[in-house]
Amino acid sequence: MDALARIIDANANRAREALRVMEDAARFGLNDAALSEAIKRLRHQLREALGALALDDLALAASRDTPGDVGTGIATEQEGRRRGLGDVAGAAAARLTEALRSIEEAAKACSLGGAGAFEAMRYEAYEVEKRLRLGLGGGRAAPWRLCVLVTESLCRLAWERVAEEAIAGGADCLQLREKAMDGAELLRRARLLVEIARAAPSRPAVIVNDRPDVALLAGADGVHVGQTDLPVEAVRALAGRRLLVGVSTHGVEQARSAIAAGADYCGVGPMFPTSTKNAGPVVGPALLRAYLSLPGAPAHLAIGGITAENAAALAGEGCRGVAASSFVCGSTDPRGAAARIVEALGGAALRPRVSAGAG
């Protein structure tokens, strides 16, 4: 019984510590009140479940032998490294579920009633871990200044040249947006766009609209999804950390949902009237202001009807990045059009011309 008591005592402490770390991550890292409350409930459930085991708490404390515990001196190199709050929370969640399983099994061995409560908590902890890890897994996208949405039907010049000229004008992100294109041709174009971007000295990011499978096969940096496309969770299940995931948002609640799901960046709009199909009603700069005030908001791209003129107005609202399509693609001078938007946002002056194949 002494060994089993030590197991229960040690893992009760481990579970309590893990839950506190997870709650702090949800509270201060995600500013997520609902998730913080769910983790807090788990802490209370743990206390009640331990009390239901009818073990003498003084006897448990007396069974503790920290100086004589051979496990305290065992550590791995990985335990001393964390890449960020997501890793911190993930490690805590792993400790929690392991500890709950250990308490559950020790309670069975002691013939104590209530072991099932720890099993139920473990299943609930798996779901809490999922929400926490997905939420903390987002926000990885760089704060791009200008993302050009490349759609051939909008281009006055060959789409490949438009991409090259947009990069030369300062675009630091390109999104391939071909809603009706067959998969084989879309993949070919995505691979070509990646080649064009990788050949440029500035190495802009490449995003594929709607299709995480094509983005993965083409070696793109990410995928952008709309409100009726695959949810962030489904893209993560397919791609994990291999792709950045952007989400189009047209209201504050959609933005909150995207942030909670772990979006790496959000498209916010439409800011202005646009010819793009299914863009939704114009919400204007008010949505941008609301988005910028959201706790934990990742990088943003203001979308919808973006021009050099209105980009300057958005910059005055705190905008740091925009996504433009017709203004650049439909110009006979896409390089100049891109440069004007970048300058309107307070960016660098016109960049030297580059072309695909340049070293």
HUJO-V762973 format. One record per backbone hydrogen bond with DSSP energy under -0.5 kcal/mol. CO is the residue of the C=O (numbers start at 0). NH is the residue of the N-H. If there is no record, write none. Layout:
co->CO nh->NH
co->CO nh->NH
This chain:
co->0 nh->4
co->1 nh->5
co->2 nh->6
co->3 nh->7
co->4 nh->8
co->5 nh->9
co->6 nh->10
co->7 nh->11
co->8 nh->12
co->9 nh->13
co->10 nh->14
co->11 nh->15
co->12 nh->16
co->13 nh->17
co->14 nh->18
co->15 nh->19
co->16 nh->20
co->17 nh->21
co->18 nh->22
co->19 nh->23
co->20 nh->24
co->21 nh->25
co->22 nh->26
co->23 nh->27
co->23 nh->28
co->24 nh->28
co->24 nh->29
co->25 nh->31
co->30 nh->32
co->31 nh->35
co->32 nh->36
co->33 nh->37
co->34 nh->38
co->35 nh->39
co->36 nh->40
co->37 nh->41
co->38 nh->42
co->39 nh->43
co->40 nh->44
co->41 nh->45
co->42 nh->46
co->43 nh->47
co->44 nh->48
co->45 nh->49
co->46 nh->50
co->47 nh->51
co->48 nh->52
co->49 nh->52
co->49 nh->54
co->50 nh->53
co->54 nh->56
co->55 nh->59
co->56 nh->60
co->57 nh->61
co->58 nh->62
co->59 nh->63
co->60 nh->63
co->64 nh->68
co->65 nh->68
co->67 nh->69
co->68 nh->71
co->69 nh->72
co->70 nh->73
co->72 nh->74
co->75 nh->78
co->75 nh->79
co->76 nh->79
co->77 nh->80
co->83 nh->87
co->84 nh->88
co->85 nh->89
co->86 nh->90
co->87 nh->91
co->88 nh->92
co->89 nh->93
co->90 nh->94
co->91 nh->95
co->92 nh->96
co->93 nh->97
co->94 nh->98
co->95 nh->99
co->96 nh->100
co->97 nh->101
co->98 nh->102
co->99 nh->103
co->100 nh->104
co->101 nh->105
co->102 nh->106
co->103 nh->107
co->104 nh->108
co->105 nh->109
co->106 nh->111
co->107 nh->110
co->111 nh->114
co->113 nh->116
co->113 nh->117
co->114 nh->117
co->114 nh->118
co->115 nh->119
co->116 nh->120
co->117 nh->121
co->118 nh->122
co->119 nh->123
co->120 nh->124
co->121 nh->125
co->122 nh->126
co->123 nh->127
co->124 nh->128
co->125 nh->129
co->126 nh->130
co->127 nh->131
co->128 nh->132
co->129 nh->133
co->130 nh->134
co->131 nh->135
co->132 nh->136
co->134 nh->137
co->141 nh->143
co->144 nh->321
co->145 nh->147
co->145 nh->171
co->145 nh->172
co->146 nh->148
co->146 nh->323
co->147 nh->149
co->147 nh->174
co->148 nh->150
co->149 nh->176
co->150 nh->153
co->151 nh->154
co->157 nh->161
co->158 nh->162
co->159 nh->163
co->160 nh->164
co->161 nh->165
co->162 nh->166
co->163 nh->167
co->164 nh->168
co->165 nh->170
co->166 nh->169
co->167 nh->350
co->171 nh->204
co->172 nh->147
co->173 nh->175
co->173 nh->206
co->174 nh->149
co->174 nh->176
co->175 nh->177
co->175 nh->208
co->177 nh->180
co->181 nh->185
co->182 nh->186
co->183 nh->187
co->184 nh->188
co->185 nh->189
co->186 nh->190
co->187 nh->191
co->188 nh->192
co->189 nh->193
co->190 nh->194
co->191 nh->195
co->192 nh->196
co->193 nh->197
co->194 nh->198
co->195 nh->199
co->196 nh->199
co->199 nh->202
co->204 nh->173
co->205 nh->220
co->205 nh->221
co->206 nh->175
co->207 nh->223
co->208 nh->210
co->209 nh->211
co->210 nh->214
co->211 nh->215
co->212 nh->216
co->213 nh->217
co->214 nh->218
co->214 nh->219
co->215 nh->218
co->220 nh->243
co->221 nh->207
co->222 nh->245
co->223 nh->209
co->224 nh->247
co->225 nh->228
co->230 nh->234
co->231 nh->235
co->232 nh->236
co->233 nh->237
co->234 nh->238
co->235 nh->239
co->238 nh->241
co->243 nh->222
co->243 nh->245
co->244 nh->263
co->244 nh->264
co->245 nh->224
co->246 nh->266
co->248 nh->268
co->250 nh->254
co->251 nh->255
co->252 nh->256
co->253 nh->257
co->254 nh->258
co->255 nh->259
co->256 nh->260
co->257 nh->261
co->257 nh->262
co->258 nh->261
co->262 nh->138
co->263 nh->140
co->263 nh->298
co->264 nh->246
co->265 nh->300
co->266 nh->248
co->266 nh->268
co->267 nh->302
co->269 nh->282
co->269 nh->283
co->275 nh->278
co->283 nh->286
co->283 nh->287
co->284 nh->288
co->285 nh->289
co->286 nh->290
co->287 nh->291
co->288 nh->292
co->289 nh->292
co->290 nh->293
co->293 nh->296
co->298 nh->265
co->300 nh->267
co->301 nh->322
co->302 nh->269
co->302 nh->270
co->303 nh->271
co->306 nh->310
co->307 nh->311
co->308 nh->312
co->309 nh->313
co->310 nh->314
co->311 nh->315
co->312 nh->316
co->313 nh->316
co->313 nh->318
co->314 nh->317
co->320 nh->301
co->321 nh->146
co->322 nh->303
co->323 nh->148
co->324 nh->327
co->324 nh->328
co->325 nh->329
co->327 nh->330
co->328 nh->155
co->328 nh->156
co->332 nh->336
co->333 nh->337
co->334 nh->338
co->335 nh->339
co->336 nh->340
co->337 nh->341
co->338 nh->342
co->339 nh->343
co->340 nh->344
co->341 nh->346
co->342 nh->345
co->354 nh->357
